[in-house]
Amino acid sequence: MAANLHVSASAGHWIFLTFFIAFAIKAPLVPVHTWLPDTAEQATPGTSVLLIGILDKIGTFGMITLVLPIFPEASRWAAPVILVLAVVSIIYGGLAAIAQDNLYRLISYTSVSHFGFMVLGIFIGNQVAANGAMVYMVAHGLSIAGLYLVTGFMARRTGTVTISELGGIARVMPLVAGTFLVCGLASIALPGLSGFVPEWMVLTGTFSVSLALGGAAVVGVVIAAVYMLLPYQRVFTGAPAPERVGSPDLDGRERLVVVPIIAAMLALGLAPATLTHALDDVARQVALTVTRSPQDAASAVVAGDSHDAGGASEAPAASTATEGNTK
């Protein structure tokens, strides 16, 4: 596609910006993220699951499938600024989540932080990080679905999602509390759950390119523990208010909704290799696009084809290295 785009470098940069800003809004990425918390606060939990868990991935999907292939040179030109914005999103989203008193807004700000990790993995120019960013898209969809749904189930019983008005919920709704905790731990990348492998891959790939960006992203990991565990303590521990005593826990239909989500989080956390292997080729191309000139990339493709014909190429070796990391 890039070969068919005959425009000057300056015009290419401007066209790239129109595409990238549109996808950054959709992702969302700081500083064009402000629509998300207000939308999530007003929307129903099911709508938020669809919007943030699925539709917002159009932003990162578009960066991979449209922005990078059509504007490879402009993507390399803008990558340093995009990487800084990604790290800012990671840290700012986490800090903003800590400050929230509304659970819906809190969860939406955690998504801003998570999308920062995805964009970081896409534009850092490393195959492992790019693979991790794409797996992160799946993992985030699972954890965010569980968090919004179980928060909605709790809100239907308590009439509020204001953190300061809640407390002691674990004593009256232990299944609600347990489900929120599992989904929250998946969101902050507890080993064995869906968020761990992609976040580890993004951080590993980032550190191999830039210690500064990797170190800044790790700060977001520490903040994540605070923005998820502190609200859990305030909402679910302690003594419940008298009017909460006797509130029903998850019913059969609600359990039927959350059990497959938790099972999928465990499956992705314990056996991620199937997904990571399937994405290796795409991740390799993403990394090459960000790090190589068009001439170098074309030469690599020709060389790879020649080696494939002779029974040896660099591509399988790169894939094997990624497989070892992901395992």
Backbone bond lengths (Angstrom), bond angles and torsions (degrees), N, CA, C in turn:
res aa  C-N    CA-C-N  psi(-1)  N-CA   C-N-CA  omega(-1)  CA-C   N-CA-C  phi
1 M - - - 1.460 - - 1.520 111.59 -
2 A 1.337 116.53 -40.73 1.458 119.66 -178.52 1.518 110.98 -62.97
3 A 1.351 116.87 -33.81 1.461 120.22 -178.49 1.521 111.82 -65.69
4 N 1.320 118.03 -24.66 1.456 122.18 -178.93 1.524 113.16 -91.36
5 L 1.330 117.70 -0.87 1.462 121.94 -178.52 1.524 107.99 -97.27
6 H 1.336 116.81 96.45 1.460 121.84 -175.29 1.531 109.30 -99.27
7 V 1.325 115.74 85.49 1.462 121.71 177.39 1.519 107.69 -137.07
8 S 1.326 115.79 163.55 1.459 119.85 176.63 1.524 109.97 -68.82
9 A 1.337 115.69 162.32 1.459 120.08 179.25 1.523 111.39 -59.23
10 S 1.334 116.38 -41.08 1.463 120.13 -179.80 1.525 111.25 -63.61
11 A 1.340 116.21 -46.26 1.465 119.55 178.68 1.515 110.89 -64.08
12 G 1.335 116.67 -38.33 1.462 120.07 177.78 1.507 112.02 -61.35
13 H 1.326 116.42 -38.57 1.466 120.13 178.21 1.524 111.33 -64.49
14 W 1.332 116.68 -42.09 1.466 119.42 179.75 1.530 111.12 -66.74
15 I 1.313 116.98 -42.24 1.476 119.61 178.59 1.525 110.00 -65.02
16 F 1.332 116.18 -40.55 1.469 120.30 176.04 1.526 111.02 -56.68
17 L 1.331 116.54 -44.28 1.460 119.72 -178.17 1.522 111.96 -62.14
18 T 1.341 117.57 -37.66 1.462 119.26 178.94 1.520 111.02 -63.57
19 F 1.338 116.18 -40.46 1.464 119.54 177.69 1.523 110.65 -68.33
20 F 1.334 116.22 -48.98 1.459 119.41 -173.34 1.523 111.55 -65.12
21 I 1.325 117.63 -42.75 1.464 119.59 -179.26 1.530 110.46 -62.86
22 A 1.323 117.11 -39.13 1.462 120.04 178.21 1.525 111.00 -61.10
23 F 1.327 116.64 -45.10 1.459 119.80 179.82 1.526 111.70 -72.81
24 A 1.339 117.83 -30.94 1.462 120.55 177.06 1.524 111.01 -67.06
25 I 1.331 116.92 -36.97 1.468 120.03 174.97 1.520 110.36 -63.42
26 K 1.307 115.98 -42.55 1.460 120.08 -177.57 1.514 111.62 -69.44
27 A 1.337 117.52 -31.06 1.469 119.55 -172.17 1.547 113.95 -56.47
28 P 1.327 123.57 -59.00 1.454 132.13 -0.16 1.529 110.93 -100.21
29 L 1.337 115.00 158.92 1.454 123.02 -179.88 1.527 108.50 -122.69
30 V 1.321 116.83 138.66 1.470 120.57 174.67 1.528 107.87 -59.84
31 P 1.341 119.08 135.18 1.465 128.95 11.89 1.525 114.39 -101.43
32 V 1.332 118.77 15.92 1.472 121.01 -177.57 1.530 110.12 -106.28
33 H 1.323 115.92 41.15 1.464 122.36 -175.17 1.525 113.03 -106.13
34 T 1.317 118.02 -5.34 1.461 120.76 -163.33 1.527 114.08 -66.05
35 W 1.335 117.79 -18.52 1.461 119.88 179.29 1.534 112.30 -70.69
36 L 1.328 117.45 -26.27 1.465 120.03 -169.17 1.530 113.84 -69.05
37 P 1.333 121.23 -50.51 1.468 119.32 -178.01 1.527 113.14 -59.72
38 D 1.337 117.28 -42.55 1.464 119.65 179.47 1.527 111.24 -64.32
39 T 1.321 115.95 -40.44 1.467 119.70 179.11 1.518 111.12 -64.76
40 A 1.332 116.43 -45.35 1.464 120.04 -178.54 1.524 111.68 -65.12
41 E 1.328 116.84 -34.36 1.470 120.35 -179.97 1.528 111.52 -65.74
42 Q 1.328 116.75 -35.02 1.461 120.88 -175.96 1.530 113.27 -91.72
43 A 1.319 117.21 -22.42 1.463 120.67 -174.78 1.522 111.18 -79.13
44 T 1.328 115.76 160.91 1.464 120.66 172.32 1.528 108.24 -74.27
45 P 1.342 117.59 157.50 1.468 119.14 179.56 1.525 113.38 -56.45
46 G 1.331 117.07 -41.11 1.458 119.25 179.16 1.510 112.70 -62.81
47 T 1.330 116.35 -38.82 1.461 120.45 177.42 1.515 110.83 -65.00
48 S 1.327 117.43 -40.62 1.461 120.98 179.03 1.522 111.45 -65.13
49 V 1.329 116.43 -38.35 1.469 119.67 176.81 1.527 110.08 -60.29
50 L 1.316 116.17 -46.16 1.473 120.27 -179.82 1.523 110.78 -66.18
51 L 1.333 116.70 -43.77 1.462 120.66 -175.25 1.523 111.70 -70.12
52 I 1.332 116.90 -53.16 1.460 120.45 -172.56 1.528 111.49 -86.76
53 G 1.328 116.01 -39.64 1.453 118.89 -177.10 1.515 114.09 -73.23
54 I 1.350 117.11 -27.98 1.469 119.80 -175.22 1.526 111.64 -122.79
55 L 1.333 117.32 -59.78 1.462 120.29 -169.78 1.531 112.69 -67.18
56 D 1.329 117.78 -32.79 1.466 118.77 179.63 1.526 111.85 -65.65
57 K 1.331 117.19 -20.30 1.470 119.34 177.23 1.522 111.58 -67.26
58 I 1.336 117.60 -13.30 1.463 119.73 173.36 1.527 109.68 -57.43
59 G 1.334 116.66 -33.22 1.456 119.90 179.54 1.518 112.30 -61.53
60 T 1.318 117.42 -55.14 1.461 120.50 -179.61 1.528 111.44 -71.76
61 F 1.330 117.57 -34.89 1.463 120.82 176.12 1.530 110.27 -61.84
62 G 1.327 116.97 -41.45 1.454 120.58 178.77 1.515 112.31 -65.95
63 M 1.328 116.93 -36.00 1.460 119.03 176.67 1.536 111.09 -61.54
64 I 1.330 116.12 -39.74 1.462 120.56 -177.47 1.524 111.84 -75.69
65 T 1.323 117.38 -43.32 1.469 120.55 -170.61 1.530 114.06 -94.03
66 L 1.333 118.30 -18.68 1.462 120.61 -178.38 1.526 112.55 -120.31
67 V 1.327 117.12 -54.05 1.455 119.95 -173.95 1.529 111.28 -62.61
68 L 1.325 117.71 -52.18 1.464 119.85 -177.04 1.530 112.97 -66.66
69 P 1.334 120.22 -46.61 1.475 118.46 -179.33 1.523 113.87 -67.02
70 I 1.326 118.34 -37.74 1.467 120.46 -176.35 1.526 111.79 -81.01
71 F 1.329 116.81 -34.38 1.470 121.06 -175.87 1.530 111.36 -124.85
72 P 1.316 118.71 61.16 1.471 119.22 -177.87 1.525 113.14 -63.35
73 E 1.336 117.21 -42.05 1.460 119.89 -178.81 1.523 110.70 -68.34
74 A 1.324 116.58 -43.76 1.466 120.06 179.32 1.523 111.12 -66.75
75 S 1.335 117.51 -32.60 1.464 120.64 177.40 1.518 110.46 -64.47
76 R 1.340 116.81 -41.74 1.464 119.63 176.68 1.526 111.16 -66.73
77 W 1.321 115.91 -36.66 1.467 120.81 178.20 1.520 111.53 -62.45
78 A 1.325 117.03 -41.05 1.468 121.35 -175.25 1.523 113.43 -92.02
79 A 1.326 118.50 -9.64 1.464 121.38 -172.90 1.530 113.58 -54.53
80 P 1.334 121.12 -44.10 1.475 118.95 -179.06 1.530 113.53 -58.17
81 V 1.332 116.69 -41.70 1.465 119.96 179.28 1.523 110.14 -69.37
82 I 1.329 117.24 -40.63 1.457 120.89 -179.89 1.525 110.36 -62.95
83 L 1.317 117.41 -40.18 1.465 120.52 179.45 1.528 111.22 -63.97
84 V 1.327 116.95 -39.34 1.467 119.84 176.86 1.526 110.52 -64.24
85 L 1.336 116.67 -42.81 1.467 120.06 178.24 1.527 110.74 -63.40
86 A 1.338 117.07 -36.20 1.465 120.20 178.37 1.523 111.21 -62.93
87 V 1.330 116.38 -44.77 1.472 120.14 179.21 1.528 110.64 -66.56
88 V 1.322 116.27 -39.80 1.471 119.63 176.02 1.527 110.16 -60.29
89 S 1.311 117.06 -41.21 1.469 120.70 178.22 1.520 110.90 -61.95
90 I 1.321 116.71 -42.67 1.466 120.61 -179.92 1.527 110.84 -58.77
91 I 1.314 115.83 -49.25 1.470 119.96 -175.17 1.529 111.44 -77.05
92 Y 1.332 116.94 -46.91 1.466 119.97 -178.26 1.525 110.75 -63.83
93 G 1.342 117.18 -43.48 1.459 119.39 179.47 1.511 112.03 -59.31
94 G 1.338 116.58 -40.38 1.459 119.88 178.73 1.513 112.76 -67.47
95 L 1.326 116.98 -44.79 1.473 120.09 179.48 1.523 111.44 -64.94
96 A 1.329 116.33 -39.99 1.463 119.25 178.54 1.525 110.87 -65.33
97 A 1.331 117.09 -35.57 1.467 120.34 178.30 1.528 110.78 -63.05
98 I 1.316 116.45 -40.71 1.474 120.45 179.85 1.528 110.87 -60.00
99 A 1.322 116.69 -34.10 1.465 121.00 -174.67 1.522 113.89 -80.59
100 Q 1.322 118.64 -6.25 1.461 120.69 -173.45 1.525 112.23 -82.10
101 D 1.337 115.20 147.12 1.462 121.83 174.80 1.527 111.07 -110.97
102 N 1.328 116.14 2.01 1.460 121.94 178.80 1.521 107.83 -116.63
103 L 1.330 117.31 124.93 1.456 120.58 -174.90 1.527 112.50 -62.42
104 Y 1.324 117.66 -37.59 1.461 119.42 179.08 1.531 111.41 -63.24
105 R 1.315 116.10 -42.80 1.465 119.78 178.47 1.529 110.55 -67.82
106 L 1.316 116.48 -38.97 1.459 120.31 178.53 1.527 110.58 -58.77
107 I 1.327 116.89 -48.15 1.465 120.41 -178.48 1.524 110.57 -64.13
108 S 1.333 116.69 -36.40 1.465 118.66 179.76 1.525 111.25 -66.07
109 Y 1.329 117.62 -38.06 1.466 119.40 178.45 1.529 111.50 -70.12
110 T 1.332 117.42 -31.81 1.467 117.77 173.91 1.530 110.21 -61.94
111 S 1.319 117.20 -32.98 1.462 120.31 177.98 1.523 111.63 -67.27
112 V 1.326 117.24 -36.06 1.462 119.99 175.01 1.530 109.43 -58.52
113 S 1.321 116.55 -42.94 1.459 121.08 178.21 1.527 111.11 -64.11
114 H 1.322 116.91 -43.49 1.463 120.37 -178.77 1.526 111.96 -65.98
115 F 1.320 116.97 -39.25 1.459 118.99 178.19 1.531 110.72 -66.09
116 G 1.329 117.30 -27.51 1.453 119.55 172.65 1.520 111.80 -60.65
117 F 1.336 116.63 -41.41 1.467 120.23 176.32 1.532 110.64 -62.50
118 M 1.317 117.20 -41.97 1.471 119.96 -179.22 1.523 111.46 -62.62
119 V 1.330 117.07 -47.50 1.462 120.87 -179.16 1.524 110.33 -65.66
120 L 1.325 117.11 -37.61 1.459 121.01 176.33 1.530 110.53 -58.66
121 G 1.323 116.63 -45.71 1.452 120.03 179.89 1.518 113.16 -65.49
122 I 1.327 117.03 -33.55 1.468 120.72 -178.38 1.521 111.35 -70.98
123 F 1.325 118.16 -41.18 1.467 121.02 -170.28 1.526 114.07 -103.59
124 I 1.332 119.00 2.73 1.458 119.85 -179.03 1.521 111.50 -76.40
125 G 1.338 118.47 -20.18 1.457 120.60 177.74 1.507 114.10 83.20
126 N 1.324 117.54 35.03 1.464 122.44 178.81 1.522 108.79 -133.87
127 Q 1.330 116.61 135.45 1.467 120.52 -174.50 1.523 112.04 -65.17
128 V 1.322 117.19 -42.65 1.464 120.03 -179.59 1.528 110.40 -62.98
129 A 1.329 116.71 -43.20 1.465 120.59 179.50 1.517 111.27 -65.23
130 A 1.338 117.35 -40.67 1.465 120.17 178.77 1.523 110.82 -64.50
131 N 1.319 116.73 -40.88 1.460 120.22 176.33 1.528 110.40 -61.97
132 G 1.331 115.29 -43.94 1.457 119.47 178.44 1.513 112.89 -61.97
133 A 1.341 117.10 -37.17 1.466 120.33 179.39 1.525 110.71 -62.36
134 M 1.329 117.22 -40.30 1.462 120.18 -179.14 1.527 111.56 -71.74
135 V 1.339 117.45 -38.14 1.464 119.99 174.74 1.522 110.11 -66.39
136 Y 1.335 115.79 -34.33 1.469 121.32 178.65 1.529 110.37 -59.89
137 M 1.323 116.65 -35.94 1.457 120.09 179.09 1.521 111.05 -59.67
138 V 1.324 116.95 -39.89 1.465 121.34 178.25 1.524 110.65 -71.60
139 A 1.332 115.79 -47.69 1.460 120.30 -177.33 1.523 111.64 -61.20
140 H 1.319 116.78 -42.17 1.465 120.17 179.32 1.521 111.06 -63.67
141 G 1.322 117.58 -39.02 1.461 120.00 178.08 1.515 112.57 -59.65
142 L 1.327 116.30 -37.20 1.463 120.28 179.95 1.529 111.94 -71.16
143 S 1.336 116.45 -50.18 1.468 118.86 -176.34 1.524 111.62 -67.27
144 I 1.332 117.10 -38.12 1.464 119.29 -178.78 1.514 110.63 -69.34
145 A 1.332 117.19 -33.91 1.465 120.15 176.82 1.519 110.56 -63.38
146 G 1.326 116.47 -45.77 1.459 119.51 179.12 1.522 112.41 -62.99
147 L 1.334 117.06 -42.88 1.462 120.09 -178.03 1.522 112.19 -64.78
148 Y 1.319 117.03 -46.67 1.467 119.37 -178.66 1.526 111.30 -67.28
149 L 1.318 117.09 -41.53 1.461 119.24 -177.23 1.528 111.26 -66.28
150 V 1.329 117.18 -47.24 1.465 118.74 -177.33 1.528 110.43 -69.33
151 T 1.335 118.03 -31.76 1.463 119.97 174.34 1.523 110.21 -65.51
152 G 1.331 116.83 -39.86 1.458 120.02 176.25 1.514 112.58 -63.93
153 F 1.335 116.70 -40.57 1.467 120.13 177.12 1.525 110.54 -61.09
154 M 1.325 116.70 -41.51 1.464 120.48 178.97 1.521 110.82 -67.73
155 A 1.333 117.63 -41.13 1.462 121.08 -178.93 1.524 111.19 -62.83
156 R 1.325 117.00 -33.84 1.464 120.34 179.52 1.524 110.74 -65.98
157 R 1.314 117.20 -26.30 1.465 121.21 -179.86 1.520 112.89 -91.60
158 T 1.330 116.75 -33.80 1.463 120.17 -175.70 1.519 113.40 -99.04
159 G 1.323 116.66 -21.26 1.454 120.30 -178.29 1.510 114.46 79.94
160 T 1.322 118.27 7.05 1.465 120.63 -179.21 1.523 110.23 -153.63
161 V 1.348 115.81 153.69 1.465 121.65 169.74 1.529 109.46 -122.58
162 T 1.326 116.31 17.53 1.460 121.17 176.96 1.520 109.15 -78.48
163 I 1.319 116.55 120.53 1.460 120.98 -172.67 1.527 111.34 -61.47
164 S 1.317 117.55 -40.39 1.465 120.44 -177.23 1.525 112.88 -68.09
165 E 1.320 117.87 -15.17 1.462 121.10 179.06 1.522 112.58 -96.86
166 L 1.311 116.73 -1.62 1.460 120.82 -177.73 1.522 110.19 -110.92
167 G 1.320 116.10 172.49 1.456 121.93 179.40 1.508 110.25 157.33
168 G 1.329 116.28 143.75 1.458 120.90 177.24 1.517 114.93 69.64
169 I 1.322 118.03 18.47 1.459 120.87 -175.99 1.527 111.58 -65.26
170 A 1.334 117.35 -29.55 1.467 119.83 -178.60 1.519 112.14 -61.90
171 R 1.317 117.93 -27.18 1.467 120.49 -178.58 1.526 112.63 -76.10
172 V 1.324 116.24 -25.67 1.464 118.97 -178.22 1.529 112.08 -108.15
173 M 1.329 117.82 -22.12 1.466 122.06 178.77 1.527 109.19 -134.82
174 P 1.314 117.80 70.79 1.475 119.19 -175.50 1.526 113.71 -63.52
175 L 1.318 118.24 -32.57 1.462 119.63 178.98 1.529 111.19 -70.28
176 V 1.319 116.97 -38.24 1.458 120.61 175.03 1.526 109.55 -61.24
177 A 1.330 116.30 -46.26 1.460 120.46 -179.12 1.526 110.99 -63.62
178 G 1.323 116.94 -44.61 1.454 120.20 -178.87 1.519 112.58 -64.72
179 T 1.332 116.48 -41.02 1.462 120.17 179.43 1.527 110.79 -65.66
180 F 1.315 117.21 -43.32 1.465 120.43 177.76 1.519 110.33 -60.60
181 L 1.321 117.58 -41.74 1.456 121.05 -178.82 1.525 111.54 -64.79
182 V 1.319 117.37 -45.56 1.468 120.18 179.97 1.525 110.52 -61.88
183 C 1.323 116.35 -46.14 1.472 119.74 179.84 1.527 110.99 -65.32
184 G 1.327 116.25 -38.12 1.457 119.61 178.09 1.522 112.03 -66.25
185 L 1.333 117.12 -40.04 1.460 120.19 178.07 1.523 111.32 -67.13
186 A 1.333 116.68 -35.35 1.467 119.28 174.03 1.523 110.51 -64.14
187 S 1.327 116.21 -37.37 1.456 120.83 -179.64 1.524 112.00 -65.49
188 I 1.333 117.51 -34.45 1.465 120.37 -179.27 1.520 112.06 -97.43
189 A 1.332 116.84 16.45 1.470 122.92 168.90 1.521 113.79 70.50
190 L 1.341 117.44 47.14 1.456 120.23 171.55 1.525 109.27 -69.50
191 P 1.340 119.29 132.83 1.468 120.33 177.91 1.527 111.90 -55.60
192 G 1.327 115.12 137.07 1.451 121.10 -178.04 1.505 113.81 97.61
193 L 1.342 117.17 -12.82 1.457 121.80 176.94 1.528 109.61 -113.08
194 S 1.324 116.45 171.40 1.465 121.60 -166.27 1.519 114.54 -62.48
195 G 1.318 118.85 -28.87 1.450 120.29 -174.59 1.516 115.36 -79.66
196 F 1.331 117.90 -16.03 1.462 119.62 -171.85 1.526 113.18 -69.75
197 V 1.330 117.45 -52.36 1.460 120.72 -175.01 1.532 112.14 -61.11
198 P 1.337 119.76 -50.40 1.472 117.63 -179.63 1.518 113.49 -63.65
199 E 1.328 118.26 -38.44 1.460 119.21 179.52 1.520 110.47 -67.39
200 W 1.323 117.12 -39.39 1.459 120.81 177.25 1.522 110.55 -63.44
201 M 1.326 117.54 -40.75 1.463 120.81 179.70 1.521 111.36 -65.93
202 V 1.325 117.36 -42.92 1.468 120.18 178.44 1.523 110.36 -62.41
203 L 1.327 117.34 -44.73 1.460 120.17 -179.24 1.526 111.31 -67.51
204 T 1.327 117.87 -41.43 1.457 120.68 178.85 1.526 111.10 -61.43
205 G 1.336 116.07 -47.22 1.454 119.61 178.77 1.515 112.54 -64.38
206 T 1.332 117.23 -37.03 1.459 120.76 179.64 1.514 111.47 -67.27
207 F 1.330 117.58 -44.31 1.459 120.79 179.17 1.526 111.79 -62.26
208 S 1.339 117.48 -31.78 1.460 119.62 179.32 1.519 111.91 -69.78
209 V 1.339 117.22 -17.79 1.464 121.81 179.93 1.524 111.27 -103.89
210 S 1.334 116.92 -44.44 1.466 120.57 -175.20 1.525 110.13 -147.19
211 L 1.321 116.08 116.85 1.457 120.21 177.23 1.530 111.17 -66.88
212 A 1.323 116.44 -34.68 1.467 119.98 -178.37 1.521 110.91 -65.54
213 L 1.336 116.93 -48.74 1.464 120.06 179.41 1.517 111.04 -65.92
214 G 1.324 116.95 -39.50 1.459 120.00 177.96 1.516 111.95 -62.66
215 G 1.332 116.21 -43.52 1.462 119.43 178.86 1.517 112.51 -64.19
216 A 1.331 115.93 -39.45 1.463 119.28 178.12 1.523 110.88 -65.38
217 A 1.334 117.00 -39.24 1.468 120.02 179.12 1.522 111.18 -65.96
218 V 1.324 117.26 -33.82 1.476 120.28 178.31 1.521 110.87 -63.84
219 V 1.315 117.19 -32.68 1.467 119.51 175.20 1.525 110.10 -57.15
220 G 1.343 116.30 -38.10 1.452 120.11 177.44 1.520 112.80 -64.20
221 V 1.319 117.36 -31.13 1.468 121.02 177.12 1.527 109.97 -65.66
222 V 1.335 116.53 -42.34 1.469 120.41 178.68 1.530 110.27 -65.35
223 I 1.332 116.13 -43.88 1.465 120.03 179.09 1.529 110.48 -61.02
224 A 1.328 116.62 -35.84 1.466 120.37 -178.23 1.523 111.69 -59.83
225 A 1.318 116.65 -39.23 1.466 119.24 178.62 1.519 111.05 -61.77
226 V 1.326 116.29 -35.63 1.471 120.06 -179.73 1.520 110.29 -72.23
227 Y 1.347 118.07 -46.85 1.467 119.25 -174.28 1.522 113.34 -70.74
228 M 1.331 117.52 -14.82 1.458 118.08 177.24 1.528 112.55 -102.04
229 L 1.314 118.30 -41.67 1.464 120.47 -175.12 1.531 112.47 -79.15
230 L 1.338 117.59 -33.67 1.469 119.34 178.46 1.527 111.93 -64.80
231 P 1.331 120.29 -48.55 1.469 119.47 175.60 1.527 112.65 -61.72
232 Y 1.333 116.38 -35.57 1.472 117.95 177.24 1.524 110.21 -60.46
233 Q 1.317 116.87 -43.25 1.455 120.06 179.13 1.526 111.20 -61.63
234 R 1.326 116.61 -42.83 1.460 120.60 -175.78 1.529 111.98 -72.61
235 V 1.311 117.81 -33.08 1.469 120.91 -175.57 1.521 112.06 -87.63
236 F 1.336 117.17 -39.81 1.455 119.30 -166.83 1.520 115.20 -108.38
237 T 1.314 118.79 -17.41 1.461 119.43 -179.31 1.531 110.23 -100.38
238 G 1.319 114.92 170.53 1.454 120.55 -179.17 1.521 111.86 89.54
239 A 1.317 114.89 -168.82 1.470 121.25 -178.74 1.524 109.35 -90.48
240 P 1.330 117.21 135.98 1.467 119.25 179.55 1.521 111.58 -76.10
241 A 1.309 115.26 153.81 1.466 119.90 174.37 1.524 109.05 -66.65
242 P 1.338 117.29 148.66 1.466 119.79 -177.08 1.529 113.65 -54.71
243 E 1.337 117.66 -35.76 1.459 119.25 -178.06 1.526 112.66 -72.95
244 R 1.348 116.98 -14.10 1.473 120.02 178.38 1.525 112.41 -85.46
245 V 1.325 116.54 -22.86 1.460 120.03 -176.79 1.522 109.58 -61.43
246 G 1.321 115.21 131.85 1.453 120.14 -178.97 1.513 114.54 91.38
247 S 1.338 117.66 -0.40 1.467 120.44 177.93 1.525 109.41 -65.56
248 P 1.321 118.05 140.23 1.470 120.41 -177.56 1.523 111.93 -72.48
249 D 1.319 115.26 148.98 1.453 121.72 176.26 1.531 109.54 -86.95
250 L 1.317 117.74 -170.93 1.460 120.97 179.14 1.523 111.13 -57.59
251 D 1.318 116.44 132.89 1.460 119.36 176.84 1.530 109.84 -89.33
252 G 1.305 116.91 -178.89 1.456 121.41 -175.08 1.513 113.49 -61.34
253 R 1.324 117.50 -40.44 1.464 120.56 -179.68 1.524 111.29 -66.85
254 E 1.322 116.42 -39.84 1.463 119.85 179.47 1.527 111.08 -69.33
255 R 1.321 116.70 -36.98 1.471 118.69 175.76 1.521 110.54 -64.03
256 L 1.304 116.86 -36.70 1.463 120.92 178.92 1.526 111.25 -63.65
257 V 1.326 117.01 -26.15 1.467 121.00 178.22 1.529 111.52 -80.14
258 V 1.340 117.31 -44.57 1.463 119.47 -171.75 1.531 113.53 -83.44
259 V 1.335 117.79 -27.20 1.476 119.37 -178.09 1.526 112.04 -61.13
260 P 1.339 120.84 -46.38 1.473 118.70 177.67 1.532 113.25 -62.46
261 I 1.329 117.21 -32.44 1.470 119.62 178.77 1.524 110.10 -66.17
262 I 1.335 116.68 -45.43 1.462 120.11 178.79 1.521 110.50 -65.23
263 A 1.330 117.11 -39.55 1.470 120.29 177.84 1.521 111.12 -61.90
264 A 1.330 116.98 -40.59 1.468 120.53 179.05 1.530 111.03 -67.20
265 M 1.323 117.58 -37.08 1.458 120.44 177.25 1.524 111.02 -64.19
266 L 1.317 116.45 -40.71 1.463 120.30 177.86 1.526 110.88 -67.60
267 A 1.326 117.06 -41.49 1.464 120.45 -179.54 1.523 111.04 -62.29
268 L 1.334 116.83 -45.37 1.462 119.82 -179.96 1.522 111.03 -69.08
269 G 1.320 117.25 -33.21 1.459 119.89 -179.91 1.510 113.63 -73.22
270 L 1.339 116.86 -35.28 1.464 120.95 -176.10 1.520 113.33 -93.61
271 A 1.335 117.95 -25.25 1.470 121.03 -177.66 1.523 110.02 -137.91
272 P 1.335 117.49 68.28 1.476 119.76 -177.01 1.523 114.02 -82.57
273 A 1.328 117.60 -8.50 1.467 120.07 -169.77 1.518 112.68 -61.02
274 T 1.327 117.94 -36.48 1.464 119.78 -178.79 1.523 111.01 -58.74
275 L 1.305 116.32 -44.29 1.463 120.22 -178.83 1.526 111.50 -73.95
276 T 1.319 117.37 -43.22 1.463 119.43 -178.03 1.523 111.24 -64.60
277 H 1.323 117.76 -38.84 1.465 120.43 178.27 1.521 110.93 -65.55
278 A 1.315 116.89 -39.20 1.461 120.17 -179.29 1.519 111.94 -65.17
279 L 1.321 116.96 -25.83 1.462 121.25 -176.77 1.523 113.50 -98.12
280 D 1.324 118.03 0.27 1.457 121.07 -175.25 1.520 113.22 -58.40
281 D 1.330 117.35 -45.70 1.463 119.94 -177.08 1.526 111.71 -63.98
282 V 1.326 115.72 -42.95 1.466 119.42 178.27 1.529 110.12 -64.38
283 A 1.337 116.80 -42.38 1.463 120.42 -179.79 1.526 110.92 -62.88
284 R 1.326 116.69 -38.77 1.462 119.67 178.34 1.524 110.86 -62.01
285 Q 1.331 116.55 -43.17 1.456 120.18 -179.43 1.526 111.67 -67.08
286 V 1.325 116.78 -38.56 1.464 120.79 177.22 1.529 110.00 -60.56
287 A 1.333 116.65 -47.30 1.461 120.34 -179.05 1.528 111.34 -63.82
288 L 1.329 117.12 -41.35 1.464 120.42 179.06 1.528 111.41 -63.69
289 T 1.307 116.15 -39.30 1.467 119.76 -178.71 1.523 111.44 -62.85
290 V 1.328 116.61 -39.26 1.459 120.25 -177.08 1.520 111.93 -77.00
291 T 1.338 117.42 -29.86 1.463 119.60 -170.40 1.516 114.19 -103.10
292 R 1.328 119.59 -20.18 1.455 121.16 -173.41 1.518 111.67 -115.29
293 S 1.314 113.90 153.85 1.458 119.98 172.97 1.510 109.01 -73.34
294 P 1.340 119.06 159.32 1.455 120.76 178.71 1.528 112.44 -55.98
295 Q 1.363 117.36 -36.18 1.453 119.57 -179.51 1.529 110.99 -67.54
296 D 1.341 116.34 -42.17 1.459 119.72 178.96 1.515 111.48 -64.81
297 A 1.349 116.21 -41.10 1.461 119.67 -179.69 1.520 110.78 -63.86
298 A 1.344 116.02 -41.60 1.463 118.66 179.46 1.516 110.54 -65.06
299 S 1.331 117.35 -39.61 1.460 120.37 178.73 1.515 111.24 -64.53
300 A 1.342 116.28 -37.89 1.465 119.61 179.51 1.511 111.10 -65.21
301 V 1.347 116.48 -38.96 1.457 119.64 179.35 1.519 110.71 -64.79
302 V 1.353 116.28 -44.47 1.462 120.02 179.41 1.522 110.50 -62.92
303 A 1.337 116.09 -43.51 1.456 119.69 179.47 1.523 111.41 -64.04
304 G 1.337 115.79 -39.98 1.460 119.19 178.37 1.513 112.00 -62.85
305 D 1.342 116.86 -41.17 1.456 119.94 178.84 1.516 110.90 -63.70
306 S 1.348 116.78 -40.13 1.453 120.32 -179.46 1.526 110.73 -65.54
307 H 1.336 116.03 -41.75 1.457 119.17 179.97 1.514 111.62 -68.39
308 D 1.338 116.11 -35.82 1.462 119.07 177.59 1.517 110.83 -59.87
309 A 1.335 115.65 -39.64 1.458 119.10 -179.61 1.519 110.43 -64.83
310 G 1.334 117.71 -32.06 1.451 120.77 -179.63 1.504 113.74 -90.32
311 G 1.325 117.06 -0.09 1.464 120.76 175.61 1.505 114.47 92.35
312 A 1.329 116.80 8.06 1.466 118.97 178.77 1.504 108.40 -147.58
313 S 1.299 117.71 133.69 1.453 122.03 178.49 1.500 109.50 -148.65
314 E 1.342 114.99 166.12 1.453 119.12 178.94 1.507 111.49 -77.46
315 A 1.334 118.24 -24.89 1.471 121.05 -174.49 1.512 112.60 -60.02
316 P 1.356 120.25 -47.99 1.448 118.61 178.80 1.514 112.09 -61.33
317 A 1.339 117.13 -35.42 1.454 118.88 179.09 1.512 110.93 -63.46
318 A 1.349 115.89 -42.22 1.466 118.95 177.96 1.506 110.87 -64.60
319 S 1.324 116.17 -38.45 1.465 119.98 179.18 1.507 110.86 -64.05
320 T 1.356 115.02 -40.99 1.465 118.31 -179.99 1.519 111.48 -63.39
321 A 1.331 115.83 -38.62 1.463 118.59 178.27 1.513 110.58 -62.95
322 T 1.329 116.51 -41.12 1.457 119.79 178.73 1.512 111.35 -66.27
323 E 1.334 115.40 -40.74 1.457 118.61 178.54 1.514 110.56 -58.55
324 G 1.340 116.44 -43.17 1.465 118.87 -179.77 1.505 110.94 -61.63
325 N 1.334 117.60 -41.92 1.465 120.70 179.35 1.503 111.57 -64.72
326 T 1.341 116.46 -45.13 1.451 118.62 -176.16 1.513 111.22 -68.11
327 K 1.341 117.19 -35.09 1.462 118.16 177.71 1.515 111.41 -69.37
